[in-house]
Amino acid sequence: MNTNLPMQSASAQTIDTYSFPRHRLNLTQSDPSKTPLILIACGSFSPLTYLHLRMFEMAADFAKFNTDFEILGGYLSPVSSAYKKAGLAPAVHRLRMCELGVDQTSNWLMVDPWEAIQNEYVPTAQVLDHFEEEINKSLGGAERPDGTRAHVQIALLAGADLIQTMSTPGVWSEKDLDHILGRYGTFIIERTGTDIDDALANLQPYKDKIYVIQQLIQNNVSSTKIRLFLRREMSVQYLIPAPVIEYIEEHGLYEEDGASSIDGRGKGKDASAGPSGGEKTASKS
């Protein structure tokens, strides 16, 4: 796949200067018998963790061995600062951390700043519509080996906690739920402590559009836990990409007491404090 860097950094873009990132987008199919697929992960990414990146790799393996999809690309779409979620760093910082993590660890993932640079919160359904517009209308979808064009399936990539909120009455609007699951579909990465079966039981009309992916190697790293470690001046080395650690230190992010959270080696100054608390999830509907 194309590994050239984008012409303009995602974190440097504004609404007026926005351009859709396609520097690693492969819109040429190698297997015309399969349906071309692009995965979209929406979320806070405050900060980006290795699990966020692993989700794409797990989904790629699942699609390759268990579906009739051919993956052509993947995008991270950080939510805008208007989301007002606890622990949410400004969008410009989250975009840059995503860029740093993706550029140095992947040759097929990209960061789209469109959602993050909006002045108002954008529902997930509209974010997926944005990718549908850019990829299938503006770029014309994928090219088959014989030169004809194929519609690219856009799908949401998320953790199991998301599907749990989708199955809870009143959390998501019925219109958005039908739009996301009915039109686009979703790939769900299981997470320890989340009852997938109960969630799916309430989403039967969309069962053919929901792909549940088992974590063969469990990874329960979360941005919430990373922020907790940073506040307690504990090491987050090998939990998030090294360039992201450096960026957090450089800009003093996630420091409630104003103290440095990481020394030059990425190790917390006081590792005696043990972690506590749990993951708090929020729907982005």
C-alpha positions as CSV (number, residue, x, y, z in Angstrom):
1,M,0.0,0.0,0.0
2,N,1.0,3.6,-0.5
3,T,3.0,4.8,2.6
4,N,3.7,8.4,1.5
5,L,3.0,10.9,4.2
6,P,0.0,13.2,3.9
7,M,0.5,16.6,2.2
8,Q,-0.9,18.4,5.3
9,S,-0.8,17.1,8.9
10,A,-4.3,16.2,10.2
11,S,-3.7,18.2,13.3
12,A,-2.9,21.3,11.2
13,Q,-6.1,21.3,9.3
14,T,-9.1,23.5,9.8
15,I,-12.6,23.5,8.4
16,D,-11.4,25.9,5.6
17,T,-8.3,23.9,4.7
18,Y,-9.6,20.4,5.2
19,S,-8.7,17.7,2.6
20,F,-9.6,14.0,2.9
21,P,-6.6,11.9,3.7
22,R,-5.9,9.2,1.1
23,H,-2.1,8.9,1.1
24,R,-2.4,5.2,2.3
25,L,-5.8,4.5,0.8
26,N,-5.7,1.5,-1.6
27,L,-8.8,1.7,-3.9
28,T,-7.6,-1.1,-6.2
29,Q,-9.1,-4.5,-5.5
30,S,-7.0,-7.6,-5.9
31,D,-10.0,-10.1,-5.5
32,P,-13.1,-9.0,-7.5
33,S,-15.1,-11.8,-5.9
34,K,-15.0,-10.0,-2.5
35,T,-16.7,-6.8,-1.3
36,P,-14.2,-3.9,-0.7
37,L,-14.3,-2.7,2.9
38,I,-13.0,0.3,4.8
39,L,-13.1,0.4,8.6
40,I,-13.8,3.5,10.6
41,A,-13.0,3.8,14.3
42,C,-14.7,6.7,16.0
43,G,-13.8,7.7,19.6
44,S,-12.0,10.1,21.9
45,F,-8.5,8.6,21.6
46,S,-7.5,10.5,24.7
47,P,-4.9,9.2,24.4
48,L,-4.4,6.7,21.6
49,T,-3.4,3.2,22.9
50,Y,-2.0,0.1,21.3
51,L,-5.4,-1.5,21.7
52,H,-6.9,1.1,19.4
53,L,-4.4,0.1,16.8
54,R,-4.7,-3.7,17.5
55,M,-8.4,-3.5,16.9
56,F,-7.8,-2.7,13.2
57,E,-5.3,-5.6,12.9
58,M,-7.8,-8.0,14.6
59,A,-10.6,-6.9,12.3
60,A,-8.3,-7.3,9.2
61,D,-7.5,-10.8,10.2
62,F,-11.2,-11.6,10.9
63,A,-12.3,-10.1,7.6
64,K,-9.6,-12.1,5.7
65,F,-10.4,-15.5,7.2
66,N,-14.1,-15.3,8.1
67,T,-15.9,-13.0,5.6
68,D,-16.2,-12.1,1.9
69,F,-14.7,-8.6,2.5
70,E,-11.4,-7.3,1.2
71,I,-10.0,-4.5,3.4
72,L,-8.7,-1.5,1.5
73,G,-8.1,0.9,4.3
74,G,-8.7,2.1,7.9
75,Y,-9.4,5.4,9.5
76,L,-9.3,6.8,13.0
77,S,-11.8,9.6,13.4
78,P,-11.4,11.5,16.7
79,V,-14.4,13.2,18.2
80,S,-14.4,17.0,18.3
81,S,-13.7,19.0,21.5
82,A,-17.4,19.8,21.6
83,Y,-18.1,16.3,22.9
84,K,-17.3,17.6,26.5
85,K,-16.3,14.2,27.9
86,A,-14.3,13.9,31.1
87,G,-10.5,13.5,30.3
88,L,-10.9,14.8,26.7
89,A,-7.8,16.6,25.6
90,P,-8.3,19.3,22.9
91,A,-8.8,18.0,19.5
92,V,-5.6,19.3,18.1
93,H,-3.6,17.2,20.6
94,R,-5.6,14.0,20.1
95,L,-5.3,14.4,16.3
96,R,-1.5,14.7,16.6
97,M,-1.2,11.8,19.0
98,C,-3.2,9.6,16.6
99,E,-0.9,10.8,13.7
100,L,2.2,10.0,15.7
101,G,1.0,6.5,16.6
102,V,-0.3,5.6,13.1
103,D,2.6,7.1,11.1
104,Q,5.2,5.1,12.9
105,T,3.4,1.8,13.5
106,S,1.2,1.2,10.4
107,N,1.4,1.3,6.6
108,W,-2.3,1.3,6.0
109,L,-4.1,3.3,8.8
110,M,-4.9,7.0,8.5
111,V,-6.3,9.8,10.7
112,D,-9.2,11.8,9.3
113,P,-9.5,15.2,11.1
114,W,-13.0,16.1,9.6
115,E,-15.0,15.1,12.7
116,A,-12.4,16.5,15.1
117,I,-12.3,20.0,13.5
118,Q,-16.0,20.6,13.6
119,N,-17.3,23.3,15.9
120,E,-20.2,21.1,17.1
121,Y,-20.5,17.4,18.1
122,V,-21.2,15.2,15.0
123,P,-23.2,12.0,15.6
124,T,-21.5,8.7,14.5
125,A,-24.1,8.2,11.7
126,Q,-23.1,11.5,10.1
127,V,-19.4,10.6,10.4
128,L,-20.0,7.4,8.5
129,D,-22.0,9.3,5.9
130,H,-19.0,11.6,5.5
131,F,-16.7,8.6,4.6
132,E,-19.4,7.2,2.3
133,E,-19.5,10.6,0.5
134,E,-15.7,10.9,0.2
135,I,-14.9,7.3,-0.8
136,N,-17.8,6.2,-2.9
137,K,-19.0,9.5,-4.4
138,S,-15.9,11.8,-4.6
139,L,-13.4,9.0,-5.3
140,G,-15.7,6.7,-7.2
141,G,-15.3,3.6,-5.0
142,A,-12.8,0.9,-5.7
143,E,-11.4,-0.3,-9.0
144,R,-11.7,-4.0,-9.9
145,P,-9.0,-5.8,-11.9
146,D,-11.0,-5.4,-15.1
147,G,-11.3,-1.6,-14.7
148,T,-14.9,-1.5,-13.5
149,R,-15.8,0.2,-10.3
150,A,-17.2,-1.3,-7.1
151,H,-19.0,0.3,-4.2
152,V,-16.9,0.2,-1.0
153,Q,-18.6,-0.9,2.2
154,I,-18.0,1.5,5.1
155,A,-18.2,-0.2,8.5
156,L,-17.8,1.0,12.1
157,L,-15.0,-0.6,14.2
158,A,-15.6,-0.5,17.9
159,G,-15.2,-2.2,21.2
160,A,-17.8,-4.4,22.9
161,D,-18.9,-1.6,25.2
162,L,-20.3,0.2,22.2
163,I,-22.6,-2.6,21.2
164,Q,-23.8,-2.8,24.8
165,T,-24.9,0.8,24.7
166,M,-26.6,0.2,21.4
167,S,-28.7,-2.5,22.9
168,T,-29.7,-0.3,25.8
169,P,-33.0,1.5,25.2
170,G,-32.8,5.2,25.1
171,V,-29.1,5.6,24.7
172,W,-29.0,5.8,20.9
173,S,-31.8,7.2,18.7
174,E,-33.6,4.5,16.7
175,K,-32.9,6.5,13.6
176,D,-29.2,6.6,14.1
177,L,-29.1,3.0,15.2
178,D,-30.8,1.8,12.1
179,H,-28.6,4.0,10.0
180,I,-25.4,2.7,11.5
181,L,-26.2,-0.9,11.8
182,G,-28.6,-1.2,8.9
183,R,-26.7,0.7,6.3
184,Y,-23.1,0.3,7.3
185,G,-22.7,-2.5,9.9
186,T,-20.0,-2.8,12.5
187,F,-17.1,-5.0,13.6
188,I,-17.0,-5.4,17.3
189,I,-13.9,-6.4,19.4
190,E,-15.0,-8.3,22.5
191,R,-13.9,-7.0,25.8
192,T,-13.6,-8.8,29.2
193,G,-16.6,-8.0,31.4
194,T,-19.0,-7.2,28.5
195,D,-21.9,-9.7,27.8
196,I,-22.0,-9.7,24.0
197,D,-24.7,-12.3,23.8
198,D,-27.2,-10.2,25.9
199,A,-26.4,-7.2,23.8
200,L,-26.8,-9.0,20.5
201,A,-30.2,-10.5,21.7
202,N,-31.6,-7.0,21.6
203,L,-30.2,-6.2,18.1
204,Q,-31.5,-9.2,16.2
205,P,-32.7,-7.2,13.2
206,Y,-29.1,-6.3,12.5
207,K,-27.4,-9.6,13.3
208,D,-26.1,-10.0,9.7
209,K,-24.4,-6.6,9.9
210,I,-22.7,-7.2,13.3
211,Y,-19.4,-9.1,13.2
212,V,-18.1,-10.0,16.7
213,I,-14.3,-10.6,16.9
214,Q,-12.8,-12.6,19.7
215,Q,-9.6,-11.4,21.3
216,L,-7.3,-14.4,21.2
217,I,-4.8,-12.5,23.3
218,Q,-6.7,-10.4,25.8
219,N,-5.8,-6.7,25.9
220,N,-7.9,-4.5,28.2
221,V,-5.8,-1.3,28.0
222,S,-8.0,1.8,27.9
223,S,-7.5,5.5,27.6
224,T,-9.2,5.9,31.0
225,K,-6.6,3.7,32.7
226,I,-3.7,5.4,30.9
227,R,-4.9,8.8,32.2
228,L,-5.1,7.3,35.7
229,F,-1.6,6.0,35.4
230,L,-0.4,9.4,34.2
231,R,-2.1,11.2,37.1
232,R,-0.4,8.9,39.5
233,E,2.9,9.4,37.8
234,M,3.2,5.7,36.8
235,S,4.8,4.3,33.7
236,V,2.8,3.9,30.6
237,Q,5.7,2.6,28.6
238,Y,4.7,-0.2,26.2
239,L,1.0,0.5,26.7
240,I,0.9,3.4,24.2
241,P,3.2,4.2,21.3
242,A,6.5,5.9,22.4
243,P,6.0,9.0,20.3
244,V,2.6,9.5,22.0
245,I,4.3,9.3,25.4
246,E,6.8,11.9,24.3
247,Y,4.1,14.2,23.0
248,I,2.1,13.9,26.3
249,E,5.2,14.8,28.3
250,E,6.1,17.7,25.9
251,H,2.6,19.3,26.2
252,G,1.9,18.4,29.8
253,L,-1.3,16.5,29.0
254,Y,-3.3,14.7,31.6
255,E,-1.5,16.2,34.6
256,E,-4.0,17.4,37.1
257,D,-1.4,18.5,39.7
258,G,0.9,20.2,37.2
259,A,3.7,17.7,37.9
260,S,5.6,15.9,35.2
261,S,4.0,12.5,34.6
262,I,6.9,10.8,32.8
263,D,10.6,11.1,33.1
264,G,13.0,11.0,30.1
265,R,12.8,7.2,29.9
266,G,8.9,7.1,29.9
267,K,8.9,5.9,33.5
268,G,6.8,7.4,36.2
269,K,8.6,9.1,39.1
270,D,6.6,7.2,41.7
271,A,5.5,3.7,40.8
272,S,4.4,2.8,44.3
273,A,0.9,4.0,43.9
274,G,-1.4,1.2,42.6
275,P,-4.1,1.8,40.0
276,S,-7.8,1.9,40.9
277,G,-11.1,2.7,39.3
278,G,-12.8,1.3,36.3
279,E,-13.4,2.1,32.7
280,K,-16.2,4.6,32.1
281,T,-17.7,4.3,28.7
282,A,-19.9,6.8,26.9
283,S,-21.9,6.5,23.7
284,K,-21.0,8.8,20.9
285,S,-24.5,8.9,19.5
